[in-house]
Amino acid sequence: MTKVKKFLPPALLIAISLQAAAPPLNQDVLKLVRGRMQEYIDRGEIAGIVTLVGRDGQIAELDGVGYADIENHKPMRSDTIVQIMSQTKTFTGVAAMILVDEGKLDVTRAVEDYLPEFKGIQVAEKKPDGMFSLHPPKHAPTVWELMCHTSGMKFLPATGEFAHINYTMDRTLAEAVRSYATEHLVAEPGSKFIYSNMGIATLGRIVEVLSGIDYAEFVKQRILVPLGMKDTFYYPPKDKEARIAMVYMTDADHRLVMAGEKAQGGDPAKFRKGAKYSGPELALFSTASDLFRFYEMLANHGTYGGERILSAQAVEAMTHDYTPNHSNYGFTLAVLEGTHSLFHLTNPGTFGHGGAFGSVALIDPKNGLVMIFLPQMLDGPTKQARYQFLQLAEAAVP
């Protein structure tokens, strides 16, 4: 990373700053967020939610409602640490693009060029009679296809010792990816969007191999530390455990109960004790304030707090849809295109990512917004609550 230097005359910088300054968000609208989120808590549908709205580098709204731990009466606070699950994928994408910026990685090259164990991978094509035929792919899966889920790799292995790796976390990233290389592709590379945890894990392994550093350590050194993300990690340190939220689900009687071992990442109450898997696709813990730093870096074309993490062109490359049939996915980022995003007041061109426990973070470049929504639920109406939150954040723009 490099410090961002300004070479413009001070008077010109002031003029640009005044011209670019946006009016503040409507606080009367933002004050509605807490009440709307509290309704889900009061109905016993969601355990707790943290919300954050930022604009042009400043946090305008940050709040927590409900409980991080119902059984121990711990409230969900603005600084509660949560599992962001698939939002981790974008951190892995940024790590890969750092290597692109350094000329170490070419996303158009085949995965096998960086991980030789992928040489000879086959496509298992399902025929009309239900049988499968194996054949070489028309082209070997590429790195960019890993990044936008079009490599032909499936979500996870259906059977075998790595079928439940996202729950057990009991093998290393290198071991998992070596096993993934023996799996058949389920579609021709580039032909179909298939959301793939295997693919993002493979991308993380490429980061590890090319950098010569453990994947999680690379993310820490090149992203988390420069951005000052002090509450973001893959393996919970002892002194952070008390601030970590539990994950909930509804039982047959519609009561909120701890998800326990049903949660990806393992039982949250065990704090990943003994985990070996760094999980480039799902393993990060973080807070709303920490995540604001990361997403504001993307919103600000690769910089935050005077630190450049990515080139502006790398961010530009990440935020376009590269999928067939317009599945709205770029390089480890969902990209909202088309006018349907306006149904919930978000602008076309908004980008970000969600997570398995109902979380989401979105950047609306047109309005300069960063919107972060963090529940910890396996089920329940988190989507409806998220849409209400996004609508209020966008409605606050004057």
Secondary structure, DSSP 8 states (H G I E B T S, - for coil): -EE----S-HHHHHHHHHHH------HHHHHHHHHHHHHHHHTTS-SEEEEEEEETTEEEEEEEEEEEETTTTEE--TT-BEE-GGGHHHHHHHHHHHHHHTTS--TTSBHHHH-GGGTT--EEEE-TTS-EEEE--SS--BHHHHHTT-SS--SS-SSSTTTTHHHH--S-HHHHHHHHTTS-BSS-TTS-----HHHHHHHHHHHHHHHTS-HHHHHIIIIIHHHT-TT-BSS--GGGGGGB---EEE-TTS-EEE-GGGSTTS-GGGTTTT-----TTT--EE-HHHHHHHHHHHHTTTEETTEE-S-HHHHHHHTS--STT---B-SSSEE--SGGGGGGT--TT-EEEE-TTS-EEEEETTTTEEEEEEE-BSSSSHHHHHHHHHHHHHHT--
